[in-house]
Amino acid sequence: MGKGFWLGMLIFWGWLVSLVAGLLADTTTWSPPAVLLAVALRTFLQTGLFILGHDAMHRSLVPSRRGLNDGLGRLALLLYAGLPYGSCRRNHLHHHRFPGSWRDPDSRQASGDGALLWYVRFMGNYLSLNQLVLLLVSWIAVTGILIGLEPGRAMNMILFWVLPLVLSSVQLFLFGTYLPHRSDGATPGDGPAVRSLGYSNALSLLTCYHFGYHWEHHAYPTVPWFGLPELRRLVSLDHGQGNGSRWLRRAR
C-alpha cells in the first residue's frame, strides 16, 4: 500500500475516534477555546473525508487496486454526507472536462450569481433529498442514544457532527471552487477560469488539503492531494512547461 492509503487510514480513524470522543464528552467542563479547537479539528477531518473521496474519483487514492480505491471512496463520501460515489464522480469528471463552461456542474450559472447563490447551487448539485433524509435519520438516531445516556450531551451532536459538516462544505466551496474558479466579472460559460491560491504549504494544507493549488490539480488531476506542493514547486521551476511530469514519474 502506498502513502495515500496510509494517510487515508489516518484521516478515516481520526474522523471516527474524534467523533465518538466528541459525542461522549462532557463539554460543560471545557473552556470556550477548547470547544472551538475541537470543532476546528472535527471540521478539518470532515473535509479530509471528502478529499479522500475526491482522490478516489481520480483513482489516485489506491492507484494499484481499483476495487479498493473505489470502495474507500464510496465509504469516505458516505461518511462525509451520505453522498453517492458514482454520481459525484461523474459530476466531478465533467467539471474537469468543461471547467467554467455551461456543462461544468460546479460553475456559477449566471453573471449575477454571487458567492452565496453559487454556494447554494453547488450544494444542490451534490445533495439530494435522499441524502438529506439519510443525514437527518442518522443524526436523530444518534441524538436519541445520547439523550438516553446523558441528556446534557445531546448538544454534542450539533457541535461535533452537524456544525463540522456545514463548515466543511463552506471550506470546500470557498477554497476548492469559488476562489480558484471565480471569473472576476467574466460571463459564465466564456471559458475556464482556473487559478491557484498563493498560500504557503502549511496554510494550503490547513485551508483545504492543498486544494488551493488548483491550477496544478487541473493540469495533473491524478496527483494525490499530498503531492500538490511538490508538483507546484516542480512546475514553477519551468514556468509551467512540464516539470510536473517528473513528479508523476517519481511517484510511480
Secondary structure, 3 states (H helix, E strand, C coil): CCHHHHHHHHHHHHHHHHHHHHHHCCHHHCCHHHHHHHHHHHHHHHHHHHHHHHHHHCCCCCCCCHHHHHHHHHHHHHHHHCCCHHHHHHHHHHHHHCCCCCCCCCCCCCCCCCHHHHHHHHHHHHCCHHHHHHHHHHHHHHHHHHHHHCHHHHHHHHHHHHHHHHHHHHHHHHHHHHHHHCCCCCCCCCCCCCCCCCCCHHHHHHHHCCCCCHHHHHHCCCCCHHHHHHHHHHHHHCCCCCCHHHHHHHHC
